[in-house]
Every structure is written in C-alpha cells, then in structure tokens.
Amino acid sequence: MARIHQFLACAVPRDAVTNHALALRKVFKQVDPRTRVWAEAHDASLDGVVAHYSYYEEVRQRDDICLWHASSDSAITPWLQRRAGDLCVFYHNVTPADMIAPFDRALARRLEVAREQTAALAPMCRVAMAGSRYSAAELVEWGFPEPEVIGLYLDEAAYQVEPDQALFDRLRAERGDGPAVLFVGRLSPNKGQHHLLKALASLRRLHPDARLWLVGTGHLDSYVGVLEELVDVYGLGGGIFAGAVSQAELAAYMRAADAFCSLSAHEGFGIPLLEAMRYDLPVVAYESSAVGETIDGAGLMLDSCDPDVVAEAISWVHEDLKLRELLVVAGRARLKRLGTAEQAEARILELVADSVAGVR
C-alpha cells in the first residue's frame, strides 16, 4: 500500500484538528511506519511527531497519498495543488468571515482565503470527507466528489484522567445554590460568549448567585475587550474567564457545573458538546450550523440567543430534576450512537487506501 502523509496548517496540543491527525497517525503507522504528519507550523512539544511540510520533499515518493486537513488558510494548500499524486481532503470547516470581520478584517480575509483555497482543491481530490453533514454540504457546493460523513468522536483514554481535586473543591466552595454554567471554546465572536454574558445577567435576576465559567483563550483582542466591557457593564464580577486548562482541570469544571450552555453561531461539529455528555452534564444549546446534528436530540435546543430565553432554559434545567435526568440519559445514548474511534479511523483508512485504486 502507498504511504499516507497527513498535512495540516498548524499543529498544537489540545486542538481538535491536531488530535484527529495524531489519532489517525497511530492507525496509519500500523500499515506503514513511514507515515508522517506535516504542518506549516507546530508547537515545540510536537517535535519528532510533526515536521515542517517543506521537508516532505526529502522523503516524497511518486505513489504517496496526501491527506489534507482543511480548517484554515495555509501555504500548504497551493503547494498541494502544484504536486502530482493522490489527494484526499478531510474538511473540518472554516468560520464564516462575516462573523469575524467586525473585530478583525485581516483575519476575516484569511478565512475567506481558506474557503477559496479549499474549494480550489476540488478538481484534484480523489476522496472527500467531513465531520458533519453541515460541512459535507459545503464540499458538495464546491464541486468535491460525494463526501463521506465521518463524525468525530471522543478518545475515551483522555477522559480517564481524574479531576483536579483542588480546583474542583475551590469551584464548589465559590458557588452557591444557583446554577453554575460552563462553556468550552476559544474566545471568538462566532462562539457567542457575548451572548452567554448577557444571559448570565438575566439568570442572576432569577438566581442571584448563578455562575458562568468560560474555558478557553482568545487572540482577538478587540473581542476580548468587548467581553470584559460586558462584565463591567452588567457587574458580573470575576471568576468567569478560566483561560486554557489541562484535561484534569477541564474534568473539574465539568464535574462542578450544573449545565453546559452553547450559544455558538458556528460549529463544524462541536466536540465540547460531546465532552459535556461524557461527564453527564446536561446540554442547553442554540441550534445553529452543526450544533443540532452533533447533539442529535440529546440536549435542550433553543431557537434564540435572547438572554431571557436562555436564562429561563438554564433555570429550568437547574430546578427540574426529571428534566436533568432525561438530558443525562439522552447524552449517554448519543455517545453510544457515535460509534468508536476504531470504527471511524478504520473507515478513513479504507477510504484513503481505496483512493489509489480508484474504487470511489
């Protein structure tokens, strides 16, 4: 079988795209130990696992299969267009530029370029894959071969880590009898943290000691400034922004919270939604993009981000024990329907291998 080489724009720890590529690397290495992961940039902690894509030319063979993880703009995309060979694409989706433009026009343009670059790969793509039907529909629109939808999954090994006990004890001590709400995601306009802060202000009219924990970092200073201003305007106090966390710290937040609330306007899939279900945390979410597809009936879905509507939904989940139990049970059933990592990875390997023979 031809060697499979994976390419992605940037490889960093605890990133969904990076995690996906590294999980596939383990599978591909069982077939051919020479398989590699290449990136335009990568964190130093991944040295020896990921290498700069320019070095690929030193090991390149004519019958190599290249798997591109499309999620952002990159010099790798036009480079892939210029090389001959078999190309497979896994589309993780790209944030719509209009959601970012009011805060950073340069970044918005990069997102436009990312979509243009991905679409340009359609004519040379042998096999197209996506993590959701929502993402697959975009590939079809761009003229890719009929995409195979391979939903992402949770690596159960990552969730065997015990919660950070000191952090858990602190979180429990700081909260009162009101609901404690969690959201996990980078601080970005499309993720909707501004809606969550407004919802917290409304929720505190029902439960004065309600808490909100936002796990994730942000690189859009203008948007982070908006969030900080909302905290001041509504007098929400401190302890909201948790920043980057370890797996043990994430487990502590999941265990200490009463509900996971997503008001995100754009998700290509939504791994944190599944993580919440993994920790038996009821999910409340605004239905957008692939959010409803990811939750698949296992959450309380909202058709509005109106702060009062969100607050009432969270209060309902907090106070109605039967509803909480229903959502927890539904979440467990949803995770079972996902299938296993082994099944998804084996299917990707099969599709990529078949691309050489032109089976599809």
Protein Blocks (a to p, Z undefined) as FASTA:
>chain_A
ZZdddddfbdcehifklmmmmmmmmmmmmmomkbccddfbdcfklgojaccfklmmmmgc
fkbccddddfbdcfklmmmmmpgcddddddebjadfklmmmmomklmmmmmmmmmmmmmm
mmmpmbdcdfbfklmmmmmmnopacdddddddddfklmmpccdfklmmmmmmmpcfbdcd
dddddddfklommmmmmmmmmmmmmmmmbccddedddfblklmmmmmmmmmmnonoghkl
nojadfklmmmmmmmpmbdcdfbfbdfkopmlmmmmmnopacddddehjlmmmnnopacc
dfbfbfklmmmmmmmmmmmmmlmmmmmmmmmmmmmmnopfklmmmmmmmmmmmmmnomZZ
